[in-house]
């Protein structure tokens, strides 16, 4: 599945060939993260295409987060000034949310769980 994840991430993120080596590493890390978070008894194959898509988005989120530490984009033309800060971080959060949403039915609960009230 790794090759399929890398291929999809490259297409979705329009990743340049120069960043392909990094993308491969991030896809492997995403695959390991998701596999470790699957509900008990589930395998990546049980998730179908959601697994490939979710891992691709997680890898792209990591790639975008890596870019988030760069200097903010600034552009000035005459009296007009445009400044974009943290766009990589915002994109990373959005991509991670997409991955979590598509993989949600297959992942163990990681947040608050209401167990009941005695009485």
N, C-alpha and C positions, 0 to 999 in steps of 0.2 A: 504494500500500500504506500510505502514511502515515496516511490517515484511518482505515483498518482497525486499525492499530496503536494509535492514540489511542483509538479507541472501545473496543477490548479492554482497554487499560490502565485506562481510566476505570471499566469494569465490574469488572475484577479487583480494583482498588485502592479501589473505592468512593470515587473522587476527587470532591470537591465542585466545583461549577461555578466557585467562586471561585479554584480552583487549576488550572483548565483551561488557561489561557494558559501557565503554567509546564510543565504536563504535555505540551503540544504541543511545546515547545522540547526537553524531555528525550527525547521520542519521536524527534524528528529526530536528536538527538545519538546515541541508541542505534542508530538505523538506520544512521547513518554509521559508527559503531564496528563494527557487525556486518558491514556490506558490506566494510569494509577488512580484516576478518579471515577472510573466506571463503577456502576452498581455491581454488587456481588453477583457473580454468576454470568455477567455479560462479557462478551469479547468485542473487539473492534468490528468484527464482521456482523455482529448482531445489530450494530448501529447503522449499517448500510452506508449510503452516501453522506449521511449527516456526519459521520466520523471524518471522512476525507475533507468535507467542507469546513467543519469546525476546526480541524487541525491546521488547515490552510489559513483560516482567519487568525488563529492564535499566532502562527508564525509571522503573518503580516503585521499583527499588533506589536510583536516584539521588534520587528524591523522598524516600524513607525516610532515606537518608544525610543529606540536607539537614536533616531533622528531628532527626537524631541529635545535633546540636550544641546543641540546646535544653536547658534546665534539666531535671534528672531529676525524675520524678514522685514526690511525697512525699505521704503521707496518714497522719494520725494520728487515732485515735478512742479516747479514754481512754488505756489503757496499751498498746494495740496500734498499731504503726507499720509501714507498708508503704512500701517505697522501691524504685523501679524505675529503674535507671540504664542508659543506653546501649541502650534498646530499639530506637531508630531505627537504630542502627549494626548491631545483631544482625539486625534485619529486612532491612536492606540487604544484608548478607552472604548471608542465606538466599535472597533473591530473585535475587541475582547467581548463586548456585550453581545455582538452578533454570534460569536462562537458559543458563548454560554447559552444563548437562547436556542440555537439549533441543537446543541448537545444536551440541553437541560433534561429531557426525558430519560437519558441514559446515565446521567451522573449521580453520584451519591449526594445527599443533602450536605451543604457546607455552611449553611447559615442557621438561623434560629429554628428550632423545632419545638412546637408546643406538645407536651406529653400528657397534660391533663392536670386537673386540680383535685386534691384530696377533699373528700367531704361528702 
